[in-house]
Amino acid sequence: MSKTKDRIMEGAIALFNLYGFSNVSMQRMADDLGLSPGNLTYHFPRKEDLMLSIYNLFQKEILFIIPNPEENKPDLVVFDNQIRAFYKLQQRFLFFYLDLLEIERSYEVIAQKHYAHINNQIDSLEAGLKYNQGLGNLKNNDDMKTLRFLAEQLWFTAVFWPRQIRVRGIDDNLTNLREALWQQIGPHLTSKGKNKVKLLLKMEQLDLQKLDHK
């Protein structure tokens, strides 16, 4: 990909995050990026072409955080790191999470790709939960639907986090998101898992205390 294409995509992401997807026209994008409309449309003839490239970039980056189901084997520490990395990525592509329904309605090709992406992400979360069952961190349950339901709830909480906190007036920060997710996982933890999570959170608290004293 050319440097100009990269610059357009990163500039578009910033503008969409700032003003909202529907409020940024191709003309406004060209003006803000200091490009002629012809130069912009040479690289991306339509806004849909630009959005599809951005979406493909989004999918590529999120796979570095939550890999495909067969590869997702996080212990509780790695899972917590995945939450942190996901939050950072979510802030990078914030407009997508805020304007998701509008984008899907506008571009069928993105909607279809995203439906497949959703199922893959939930499958990956379920695989990660099953892996922790095998490690003895999560309770075994005869009902096979339990972990699937938990995976769906975790996905729902994380993905719709930016939208619902704005409605409720809650601060958008990593601490609140992590707490919301760990609270959902908590009832499913074994004693071993609970001790690991307590240690994990205690270590972070100590790190925060060190920062406060600097």
MARBA-3410 file (N, C-alpha, C, O; in Angstrom, 1 decimal):
214
0.8,-1.2,0.0,0.0,0.0,0.0,0.9,1.2,0.0,1.9,1.3,0.7 ~ 0.5,2.3,-0.8,1.3,3.5,-0.9,1.2,4.3,0.4,0.2,4.2,1.2 ~ 2.1,5.2,0.5,2.1,6.1,1.7,0.9,7.0,1.6,0.4,7.4,2.7 ~ 0.5,7.5,0.4,-0.7,8.3,0.3,-1.9,7.6,0.8,-2.8,8.2,1.5 ~ -2.0,6.3,0.4,-3.2,5.5,0.8,-3.2,5.4,2.3,-4.3,5.5,2.9
-2.1,5.1,2.9,-2.0,5.0,4.3,-2.4,6.3,5.0,-3.1,6.3,6.0 ~ -1.9,7.4,4.5,-2.2,8.7,5.0,-3.7,9.0,5.0,-4.3,9.5,5.9 ~ -4.3,8.6,3.8,-5.8,8.8,3.7,-6.5,8.0,4.7,-7.5,8.5,5.3 ~ -6.2,6.7,4.8,-6.9,5.9,5.7,-6.7,6.3,7.2,-7.7,6.4,7.9 ~ -5.5,6.7,7.6,-5.3,7.1,9.0,-6.0,8.5,9.2,-6.6,8.7,10.3
-6.0,9.3,8.2,-6.7,10.6,8.3,-8.2,10.4,8.4,-8.9,11.1,9.2 ~ -8.7,9.5,7.6,-10.2,9.2,7.6,-10.6,8.6,9.0,-11.6,9.0,9.5 ~ -9.8,7.7,9.5,-10.1,7.2,10.9,-10.2,8.3,11.9,-11.1,8.3,12.7 ~ -9.2,9.2,11.9,-9.2,10.3,12.8,-10.4,11.2,12.7,-11.1,11.6,13.6 ~ -10.8,11.5,11.4,-12.0,12.3,11.2,-13.3,11.6,11.5,-14.2,12.3,12.1
-13.4,10.4,11.2,-14.6,9.6,11.6,-14.7,9.6,13.1,-15.8,9.7,13.6 ~ -13.6,9.4,13.8,-13.7,9.3,15.3,-14.1,10.7,15.9,-14.8,10.7,16.9 ~ -13.7,11.7,15.2,-13.9,13.1,15.7,-15.3,13.6,15.4,-16.0,14.1,16.3 ~ -15.8,13.3,14.2,-17.1,13.9,13.8,-18.2,12.9,13.5,-19.3,13.3,13.4 ~ -17.8,11.6,13.5,-18.8,10.6,13.1,-18.7,10.2,11.7,-18.5,11.1,10.8
-19.0,8.9,11.4,-18.8,8.4,10.0,-19.7,9.2,9.0,-19.2,9.5,7.9 ~ -21.0,9.4,9.3,-21.9,10.0,8.4,-21.6,11.5,8.1,-22.1,12.1,7.1 ~ -20.9,12.2,9.0,-20.7,13.6,8.9,-19.4,14.0,8.2,-19.1,15.2,8.0 ~ -18.7,13.0,7.6,-17.4,13.3,6.9,-17.6,12.8,5.5,-17.6,11.6,5.2 ~ -17.7,13.8,4.6,-17.8,13.5,3.2,-16.5,13.4,2.5,-15.5,13.7,3.2
-16.4,12.9,1.3,-15.1,12.7,0.6,-14.5,14.1,0.4,-13.3,14.3,0.5 ~ -15.4,15.1,0.1,-14.9,16.5,-0.1,-14.2,17.0,1.2,-13.1,17.6,1.2 ~ -14.9,16.8,2.3,-14.4,17.3,3.6,-13.1,16.6,3.9,-12.2,17.2,4.5 ~ -13.0,15.3,3.6,-11.8,14.5,3.9,-10.6,15.1,3.1,-9.5,15.3,3.6 ~ -10.9,15.4,1.8,-9.9,15.9,0.9,-9.4,17.3,1.5,-8.2,17.5,1.5
-10.3,18.1,1.9,-10.0,19.4,2.4,-9.1,19.3,3.7,-8.1,20.0,3.8 ~ -9.5,18.4,4.6,-8.8,18.3,5.9,-7.4,17.7,5.7,-6.5,18.0,6.4 ~ -7.3,16.8,4.7,-6.0,16.1,4.5,-5.1,16.9,3.5,-4.0,16.5,3.2 ~ -5.6,18.0,3.0,-4.8,18.8,2.0,-4.6,18.2,0.7,-3.6,18.3,0.1 ~ -5.6,17.4,0.3,-5.6,16.7,-1.0,-6.6,17.3,-2.0,-7.6,17.8,-1.5
-6.4,17.2,-3.3,-7.4,17.5,-4.2,-8.4,16.4,-4.3,-8.0,15.2,-4.0 ~ -9.7,16.7,-4.5,-10.7,15.6,-4.6,-10.2,14.5,-5.6,-10.5,13.3,-5.4 ~ -9.6,14.9,-6.7,-9.1,14.0,-7.7,-8.1,13.0,-7.2,-8.1,11.8,-7.5 ~ -7.2,13.6,-6.4,-6.1,12.7,-5.8,-6.8,11.7,-4.8,-6.3,10.6,-4.7 ~ -7.7,12.2,-4.0,-8.4,11.3,-3.1,-9.2,10.2,-3.8,-9.0,9.0,-3.5
-9.9,10.5,-4.8,-10.7,9.5,-5.5,-9.9,8.6,-6.4,-10.3,7.6,-6.9 ~ -8.7,9.1,-6.7,-7.7,8.2,-7.5,-7.4,7.0,-6.7,-7.3,5.9,-7.2 ~ -7.2,7.2,-5.4,-6.9,6.1,-4.5,-8.1,5.4,-4.0,-8.1,4.1,-3.8 ~ -9.2,6.1,-3.7,-10.4,5.5,-3.2,-11.6,6.2,-4.0,-12.1,7.2,-3.6 ~ -12.0,5.6,-5.1,-13.1,6.2,-5.9,-14.4,6.5,-5.2,-15.0,7.5,-5.5
-14.7,5.7,-4.2,-15.9,5.9,-3.4,-15.6,5.8,-1.9,-14.6,5.2,-1.5 ~ -16.5,6.3,-1.1,-16.4,6.2,0.3,-16.4,4.8,0.7,-15.8,4.4,1.7 ~ -17.2,4.0,0.0,-17.3,2.6,0.3,-16.0,1.9,0.2,-15.6,1.0,1.0 ~ -15.2,2.2,-0.9,-13.9,1.6,-1.1,-13.0,2.0,0.1,-12.2,1.1,0.5 ~ -13.1,3.2,0.5,-12.2,3.6,1.7,-12.6,2.9,2.9,-11.8,2.4,3.7
-14.0,2.8,3.2,-14.4,2.1,4.4,-14.1,0.6,4.4,-13.7,0.0,5.4 ~ -14.1,0.0,3.2,-13.8,-1.4,3.1,-12.3,-1.7,3.4,-11.9,-2.6,4.1 ~ -11.4,-0.7,3.0,-10.0,-0.8,3.3,-9.7,-0.6,4.8,-8.9,-1.3,5.4 ~ -10.5,0.3,5.4,-10.3,0.5,6.8,-10.8,-0.7,7.6,-10.2,-1.1,8.6 ~ -11.9,-1.3,7.1,-12.5,-2.4,7.8,-11.5,-3.6,7.7,-11.3,-4.3,8.7
-10.9,-3.8,6.6,-9.9,-4.9,6.4,-8.7,-4.7,7.4,-8.2,-5.6,7.9 ~ -8.3,-3.4,7.5,-7.2,-3.1,8.5,-7.6,-3.4,9.9,-6.9,-3.9,10.7 ~ -8.9,-3.0,10.2,-9.4,-3.3,11.6,-9.4,-4.8,11.8,-9.0,-5.2,12.9 ~ -9.9,-5.6,10.9,-9.9,-7.0,11.1,-8.5,-7.6,11.3,-8.3,-8.5,12.1 ~ -7.5,-7.1,10.5,-6.2,-7.6,10.6,-5.6,-7.3,12.0,-4.9,-8.1,12.5
-5.8,-6.1,12.5,-5.3,-5.7,13.8,-5.9,-6.4,14.9,-5.3,-6.7,15.9 ~ -7.2,-6.7,14.8,-7.9,-7.4,15.9,-7.5,-8.8,16.0,-7.5,-9.4,17.1 ~ -7.1,-9.4,14.9,-6.6,-10.8,14.9,-5.3,-11.0,15.7,-4.9,-12.1,16.2 ~ -4.5,-9.9,15.8,-3.3,-9.9,16.6,-3.6,-9.9,18.1,-2.8,-10.4,18.9 ~ -4.8,-9.5,18.4,-5.3,-9.4,19.8,-6.0,-10.7,20.2,-5.7,-11.4,21.2
-7.0,-11.0,19.5,-7.8,-12.2,19.7,-7.7,-13.1,18.4,-8.5,-12.8,17.5 ~ -6.9,-14.1,18.4,-6.7,-14.9,17.2,-7.9,-15.8,16.9,-8.8,-15.8,17.7 ~ -7.8,-16.5,15.9,-8.8,-17.5,15.5,-9.0,-18.5,16.6,-8.1,-18.8,17.4 ~ -10.2,-19.1,16.7,-10.5,-20.1,17.8,-9.5,-21.1,18.0,-9.1,-21.4,19.2 ~ -8.9,-21.7,17.0,-8.0,-22.8,17.1,-6.7,-22.4,17.7,-5.9,-23.2,18.2
-6.4,-21.1,17.7,-5.1,-20.5,18.1,-5.3,-19.8,19.5,-4.3,-19.4,20.1 ~ -6.5,-19.6,19.9,-6.7,-18.7,21.1,-6.7,-19.6,22.4,-7.6,-20.2,22.7 ~ -5.5,-19.5,23.0,-5.3,-20.3,24.3,-4.7,-19.4,25.3,-3.5,-19.6,25.7 ~ -5.5,-18.5,25.8,-5.0,-17.5,26.8,-5.2,-18.0,28.3,-6.3,-18.4,28.6 ~ -4.2,-17.9,29.1,-4.4,-18.1,30.5,-5.0,-16.8,31.0,-5.3,-15.9,30.2
-5.3,-16.7,32.3,-6.0,-15.5,32.8,-5.2,-14.2,32.6,-5.8,-13.2,32.4 ~ -3.9,-14.3,32.7,-3.1,-13.1,32.5,-3.1,-12.7,31.1,-3.3,-11.5,30.8 ~ -3.0,-13.6,30.2,-3.1,-13.3,28.8,-4.4,-12.7,28.4,-4.6,-11.8,27.6 ~ -5.5,-13.3,29.0,-6.8,-12.8,28.8,-7.0,-11.4,29.2,-7.6,-10.6,28.5 ~ -6.4,-11.1,30.3,-6.4,-9.7,30.8,-5.7,-8.8,29.8,-6.1,-7.6,29.6
-4.6,-9.2,29.3,-3.8,-8.5,28.3,-4.6,-8.3,27.1,-4.5,-7.2,26.4 ~ -5.4,-9.3,26.7,-6.3,-9.2,25.5,-7.3,-8.0,25.7,-7.6,-7.3,24.8 ~ -7.9,-8.0,27.0,-8.8,-6.9,27.3,-8.2,-5.5,27.1,-8.7,-4.6,26.5 ~ -7.0,-5.4,27.6,-6.2,-4.1,27.5,-6.0,-3.7,26.0,-6.2,-2.6,25.6 ~ -5.5,-4.7,25.3,-5.2,-4.5,23.9,-6.5,-4.2,23.1,-6.4,-3.3,22.2
-7.5,-4.9,23.4,-8.8,-4.6,22.7,-9.3,-3.2,23.0,-9.8,-2.5,22.1 ~ -9.2,-2.8,24.2,-9.6,-1.4,24.6,-8.9,-0.4,23.8,-9.4,0.6,23.3 ~ -7.6,-0.6,23.6,-6.7,0.3,22.9,-7.2,0.3,21.4,-7.2,1.4,20.8 ~ -7.4,-0.8,20.8,-7.9,-0.9,19.5,-9.2,-0.3,19.3,-9.5,0.4,18.3 ~ -10.1,-0.5,20.3,-11.4,0.1,20.2,-11.4,1.6,20.2,-12.2,2.2,19.5
-10.5,2.2,20.9,-10.3,3.6,20.9,-9.7,4.1,19.5,-10.1,5.2,19.0 ~ -8.9,3.3,18.9,-8.3,3.6,17.6,-9.4,3.6,16.5,-9.4,4.5,15.7 ~ -10.3,2.7,16.6,-11.4,2.6,15.6,-12.8,2.9,16.3,-13.8,2.2,16.0 ~ -12.8,3.9,17.1,-14.0,4.2,17.9,-15.2,4.5,17.1,-16.3,4.0,17.5 ~ -15.1,5.2,16.0,-16.2,5.5,15.2,-17.0,4.2,14.7,-18.2,4.2,14.6
-16.2,3.2,14.5,-16.8,1.9,14.0,-17.8,1.4,15.1,-18.8,0.9,14.7 ~ -17.4,1.4,16.3,-18.2,0.9,17.4,-19.4,1.8,17.7,-20.4,1.3,18.1 ~ -19.2,3.1,17.5,-20.3,4.0,17.7,-21.3,4.0,16.5,-22.5,4.2,16.7 ~ -20.8,3.8,15.3,-21.7,4.0,14.1,-21.9,2.6,13.4,-22.2,2.6,12.2 ~ -21.7,1.5,14.1,-21.7,0.2,13.5,-23.0,-0.1,12.7,-22.9,-0.5,11.5
-24.1,0.2,13.2,-25.4,-0.1,12.6,-25.5,0.7,11.3,-26.0,0.2,10.2 ~ -25.2,2.0,11.4,-25.3,2.8,10.2,-24.3,2.4,9.1,-24.7,2.4,7.9 ~ -23.1,2.0,9.5,-22.1,1.5,8.5,-22.6,0.2,7.8,-22.5,0.0,6.6 ~ -23.2,-0.7,8.6,-23.7,-2.0,8.1,-24.8,-1.7,7.1,-25.0,-2.4,6.1 ~ -25.7,-0.8,7.5,-26.8,-0.5,6.6,-26.4,0.1,5.3,-27.0,0.0,4.3
-25.3,0.9,5.3,-24.8,1.6,4.2,-24.1,0.7,3.2,-24.1,0.8,2.0 ~ -23.3,-0.3,3.8,-22.4,-1.1,2.9,-22.7,-2.6,3.2,-22.2,-3.1,4.2 ~ -23.4,-3.3,2.3,-23.7,-4.7,2.5,-22.5,-5.6,2.6,-22.5,-6.5,3.4 ~ -21.5,-5.2,1.8,-20.3,-6.1,1.8,-19.6,-6.1,3.2,-19.1,-7.1,3.6 ~ -19.6,-4.9,3.8,-19.0,-4.8,5.1,-19.9,-5.5,6.1,-19.4,-6.2,7.1
-21.2,-5.4,6.0,-22.1,-6.1,6.9,-21.9,-7.6,6.9,-21.8,-8.2,7.9 ~ -21.8,-8.2,5.7,-21.6,-9.6,5.6,-20.2,-10.0,6.2,-20.1,-11.1,6.8 ~ -19.2,-9.3,5.9,-17.9,-9.6,6.5,-17.9,-9.5,8.0,-17.3,-10.3,8.7 ~ -18.7,-8.5,8.5,-18.7,-8.3,9.9,-19.5,-9.4,10.6,-19.2,-9.8,11.8 ~ -20.6,-9.9,10.0,-21.3,-11.0,10.6,-20.4,-12.2,10.8,-20.5,-12.9,11.9
-19.6,-12.5,9.8,-18.7,-13.6,9.9,-17.6,-13.3,11.0,-17.3,-14.2,11.8 ~ -17.2,-12.1,11.1,-16.2,-11.6,12.1,-16.8,-11.8,13.5,-16.1,-12.3,14.4 ~ -18.1,-11.5,13.7,-18.7,-11.6,15.0,-18.7,-13.0,15.5,-18.3,-13.3,16.6 ~ -19.1,-13.9,14.6,-19.2,-15.3,15.0,-17.8,-15.9,15.3,-17.6,-16.7,16.2 ~ -16.8,-15.4,14.5,-15.4,-15.9,14.8,-14.9,-15.4,16.1,-14.2,-16.1,16.8
-15.2,-14.1,16.5,-14.8,-13.6,17.7,-15.4,-14.3,18.9,-14.8,-14.6,19.9 ~ -16.7,-14.6,18.8,-17.4,-15.3,19.9,-16.9,-16.7,20.0,-16.7,-17.3,21.1 ~ -16.6,-17.4,18.9,-16.0,-18.7,18.9,-14.6,-18.7,19.6,-14.3,-19.6,20.3 ~ -13.8,-17.6,19.3,-12.5,-17.5,19.9,-12.6,-17.3,21.4,-11.9,-17.8,22.2 ~ -13.6,-16.5,21.8,-13.8,-16.3,23.3,-14.2,-17.6,24.0,-13.7,-17.9,25.0
-15.1,-18.3,23.3,-15.5,-19.6,23.9,-14.3,-20.6,23.9,-14.2,-21.3,24.9 ~ -13.5,-20.6,22.9,-12.3,-21.4,22.9,-11.4,-21.1,24.1,-10.8,-21.9,24.7 ~ -11.2,-19.8,24.3,-10.4,-19.3,25.4,-10.9,-19.7,26.8,-10.2,-20.1,27.7 ~ -12.2,-19.7,26.9,-12.9,-20.1,28.2,-12.7,-21.6,28.4,-12.4,-22.0,29.5 ~ -12.9,-22.4,27.3,-12.7,-23.8,27.4,-11.3,-24.1,27.8,-11.0,-25.1,28.6
-10.3,-23.4,27.2,-8.9,-23.6,27.6,-8.7,-23.4,29.1,-7.9,-24.2,29.7 ~ -9.3,-22.4,29.6,-9.2,-22.1,31.1,-9.9,-23.1,31.9,-9.5,-23.4,33.1 ~ -10.9,-23.7,31.4,-11.5,-24.9,32.1,-10.5,-26.0,32.2,-10.4,-26.6,33.3 ~ -9.8,-26.3,31.1,-8.8,-27.3,31.1,-7.7,-27.0,32.1,-7.0,-27.9,32.6 ~ -7.4,-25.7,32.3,-6.3,-25.3,33.2,-6.8,-25.4,34.7,-6.0,-25.2,35.6
-8.1,-25.5,34.9,-8.6,-25.5,36.2,-9.0,-24.2,36.7,-9.2,-24.0,37.9 ~ -9.0,-23.2,35.9,-9.3,-21.8,36.3,-10.8,-21.5,36.3,-11.3,-20.6,37.0 ~ -11.6,-22.3,35.4,-13.0,-22.1,35.3,-13.7,-23.4,35.7,-13.2,-24.5,35.5 ~ -14.9,-23.3,36.3,-15.6,-24.5,36.7,-16.1,-25.3,35.5,-16.4,-24.8,34.5 ~ -16.1,-26.6,35.7,-16.6,-27.5,34.7,-18.2,-27.5,34.8,-18.7,-27.5,36.0
-18.8,-27.5,33.7,-20.3,-27.5,33.8,-20.8,-28.5,32.7,-20.4,-28.5,31.6 ~ -21.8,-29.3,33.1,-22.3,-30.3,32.2,-23.1,-29.6,31.1,-23.2,-30.2,30.0 ~ -23.6,-28.4,31.3,-24.4,-27.7,30.3,-23.4,-27.1,29.3,-22.7,-26.1,29.7 ~ -23.3,-27.6,28.1,-22.3,-27.0,27.2,-22.6,-25.6,26.7,-21.8,-24.9,26.1 ~ -23.9,-25.2,27.0,-24.3,-23.8,26.5,-23.8,-22.7,27.5,-23.8,-21.6,27.1
-23.3,-23.1,28.7,-22.9,-22.1,29.7,-21.8,-21.3,29.2,-21.8,-20.0,29.2 ~ -20.7,-21.9,28.7,-19.5,-21.1,28.2,-19.9,-20.3,26.9,-19.4,-19.2,26.7 ~ -20.7,-20.9,26.1,-21.1,-20.2,24.9,-21.9,-18.9,25.3,-21.6,-17.8,24.7 ~ -22.8,-19.0,26.2,-23.5,-17.9,26.7,-22.6,-16.8,27.3,-22.8,-15.6,27.0 ~ -21.6,-17.3,28.1,-20.7,-16.4,28.7,-19.9,-15.7,27.6,-19.6,-14.5,27.7
-19.4,-16.4,26.6,-18.7,-15.8,25.5,-19.5,-14.7,24.8,-18.9,-13.7,24.5 ~ -20.7,-15.0,24.6,-21.6,-14.0,23.9,-21.8,-12.8,24.8,-21.8,-11.7,24.3 ~ -21.9,-13.0,26.1,-22.1,-11.8,27.0,-20.8,-11.0,27.1,-20.9,-9.8,27.1 ~ -19.7,-11.6,27.1,-18.4,-10.9,27.1,-18.3,-10.1,25.8,-17.8,-8.9,25.9 ~ -18.6,-10.7,24.7,-18.5,-10.0,23.4,-19.4,-8.8,23.4,-19.0,-7.7,23.0
-20.6,-9.0,23.8,-21.6,-8.0,23.8,-21.2,-6.8,24.7,-21.3,-5.6,24.3 ~ -20.7,-7.1,25.9,-20.3,-6.0,26.8,-19.1,-5.2,26.2,-19.1,-4.0,26.2 ~ -18.1,-5.9,25.7,-17.0,-5.3,25.1,-17.3,-4.4,23.9,-16.8,-3.3,23.8 ~ -18.0,-5.0,23.0,-18.3,-4.4,21.7,-19.2,-3.2,21.8,-19.0,-2.1,21.2 ~ -20.2,-3.3,22.7,-21.1,-2.1,22.8,-20.8,-1.2,24.0,-21.5,-0.3,24.4
-19.6,-1.4,24.5,-19.1,-0.6,25.7,-19.1,0.9,25.3,-19.7,1.6,26.1 ~ -18.5,1.3,24.2,-18.5,2.8,24.0,-19.9,3.4,23.8,-20.1,4.6,24.3 ~ -20.8,2.7,23.3,-22.1,3.3,23.0,-22.9,3.4,24.3,-23.5,4.4,24.6 ~ -22.9,2.3,25.1,-23.8,2.2,26.3,-23.3,3.1,27.4,-24.0,3.7,28.2 ~ -21.9,3.3,27.5,-21.4,4.2,28.6,-21.8,5.7,28.3,-21.9,6.4,29.2
-21.9,6.0,27.0,-22.2,7.4,26.7,-23.7,7.6,27.0,-24.1,8.7,27.4 ~ -24.5,6.6,26.8,-25.9,6.7,27.2,-26.1,6.9,28.7,-26.9,7.6,29.2 ~ -25.3,6.1,29.4,-25.4,6.1,30.9,-24.5,7.1,31.6,-24.7,7.3,32.8 ~ -23.7,7.8,30.9,-22.8,8.8,31.5,-21.7,8.3,32.3,-21.2,8.9,33.3 ~ -21.2,7.1,32.0,-20.1,6.5,32.7,-18.8,6.8,32.0,-18.8,7.0,30.7
-17.7,7.0,32.7,-16.4,7.3,32.1,-16.0,6.2,31.2,-16.0,5.0,31.6 ~ -15.5,6.5,30.0,-14.9,5.5,29.1,-13.5,5.3,29.4,-12.6,6.1,29.0 ~ -13.2,4.3,30.2,-11.8,4.0,30.6,-11.6,2.5,30.7,-12.5,1.8,30.8 ~ -10.4,2.1,30.6,-10.0,0.7,30.6,-10.4,0.1,31.9,-10.9,-1.1,31.9 ~ -10.2,0.8,33.1,-10.5,0.2,34.4,-12.0,-0.3,34.4,-12.3,-1.4,34.9
-12.9,0.6,34.0,-14.3,0.3,34.0,-14.7,-0.9,33.1,-15.5,-1.8,33.5 ~ -14.1,-1.0,32.0,-14.3,-2.1,31.1,-13.8,-3.4,31.6,-14.5,-4.4,31.6 ~ -12.6,-3.4,32.2,-12.0,-4.6,32.8,-12.9,-5.1,33.9,-13.1,-6.3,34.0 ~ -13.3,-4.2,34.7,-14.2,-4.6,35.9,-15.5,-5.2,35.4,-15.9,-6.2,36.0 ~ -16.1,-4.6,34.4,-17.3,-5.2,33.9,-17.1,-6.6,33.3,-18.0,-7.5,33.5
-16.0,-6.8,32.7,-15.8,-8.2,32.1,-15.4,-9.2,33.2,-15.9,-10.3,33.1 ~ -14.5,-8.8,34.1,-14.2,-9.7,35.2,-15.3,-10.0,36.1,-15.4,-11.2,36.6 ~ -16.2,-9.1,36.3,-17.4,-9.4,37.1,-18.3,-10.4,36.5,-18.9,-11.2,37.2 ~ -18.3,-10.5,35.1,-19.1,-11.5,34.5,-18.4,-12.9,34.5,-19.1,-13.9,34.7 ~ -17.1,-12.9,34.5,-16.4,-14.1,34.6,-16.3,-14.7,36.0,-16.3,-15.9,36.2
-16.3,-13.8,37.0,-16.2,-14.1,38.4,-16.9,-15.3,38.9,-16.3,-16.2,39.5 ~ -18.3,-15.4,38.6,-19.0,-16.5,39.2,-18.6,-17.9,38.6,-19.0,-18.9,39.1 ~ -17.9,-17.9,37.5,-17.5,-19.1,36.8,-16.1,-19.6,37.2,-15.6,-20.6,36.8 ~ -15.4,-18.8,38.0,-14.0,-19.1,38.4,-14.0,-20.1,39.5,-14.9,-20.2,40.4 ~ -13.0,-21.0,39.4,-12.8,-21.9,40.5,-12.0,-21.2,41.6,-11.6,-20.0,41.4
-11.7,-21.8,42.7,-10.9,-21.2,43.8,-9.5,-20.9,43.2,-9.0,-19.8,43.5 ~ -9.0,-21.8,42.4,-7.7,-21.5,41.8,-7.7,-20.3,40.9,-6.8,-19.4,40.9 ~ -8.8,-20.2,40.1,-9.0,-19.1,39.2,-9.1,-17.8,39.9,-8.6,-16.7,39.5 ~ -9.9,-17.8,41.0,-10.2,-16.6,41.8,-8.9,-16.1,42.4,-8.6,-14.9,42.4 ~ -8.0,-17.0,42.9,-6.7,-16.6,43.5,-5.8,-15.9,42.4,-5.1,-15.0,42.7
-5.9,-16.5,41.2,-5.1,-15.9,40.1,-5.5,-14.5,39.8,-4.7,-13.6,39.5 ~ -6.9,-14.3,39.7,-7.4,-13.0,39.4,-7.1,-12.0,40.5,-6.8,-10.9,40.2 ~ -7.3,-12.4,41.7,-7.0,-11.6,42.9,-5.5,-11.1,42.8,-5.2,-9.9,43.0 ~ -4.6,-12.0,42.5,-3.2,-11.7,42.4,-2.9,-10.7,41.3,-2.2,-9.8,41.4 ~ -3.6,-11.0,40.2,-3.5,-10.2,39.0,-3.9,-8.7,39.3,-3.2,-7.8,39.0
-5.0,-8.6,40.0,-5.6,-7.2,40.3,-4.7,-6.6,41.4,-4.6,-5.4,41.4 ~ -4.2,-7.4,42.3,-3.4,-6.9,43.4,-2.1,-6.3,42.9,-1.7,-5.2,43.3 ~ -1.5,-7.1,41.9,-0.2,-6.6,41.3,-0.5,-5.3,40.6,0.4,-4.4,40.6 ~ -1.6,-5.2,39.9,-1.9,-3.9,39.2,-2.0,-2.8,40.2,-1.6,-1.7,40.0 ~ -2.7,-3.0,41.3,-3.0,-2.0,42.3,-1.6,-1.5,42.9,-1.4,-0.3,43.1
-0.7,-2.4,43.1,0.6,-2.0,43.6,1.3,-1.2,42.5,2.0,-0.2,42.9 ~ 1.2,-1.6,41.2,1.8,-0.8,40.2,1.2,0.6,40.1,2.0,1.6,39.9 ~ -0.1,0.8,40.3,-0.7,2.1,40.4,-0.2,2.9,41.5,0.0,4.1,41.4 ~ 0.0,2.2,42.7,0.5,2.9,43.9,1.9,3.5,43.6,2.2,4.6,44.0 ~ 2.7,2.7,42.9,4.1,3.1,42.6,4.0,4.4,41.7,4.8,5.3,41.9
3.1,4.3,40.8,3.0,5.5,39.9,2.5,6.7,40.6,3.0,7.8,40.4 ~ 1.6,6.5,41.6,1.2,7.7,42.4,2.3,8.3,43.2,2.2,9.5,43.5 ~ 3.3,7.6,43.5,4.4,8.1,44.4,5.6,8.6,43.5,6.5,9.2,44.1 ~ 5.5,8.6,42.2,6.5,9.1,41.4,6.3,10.6,41.2,7.1,11.3,40.5
END
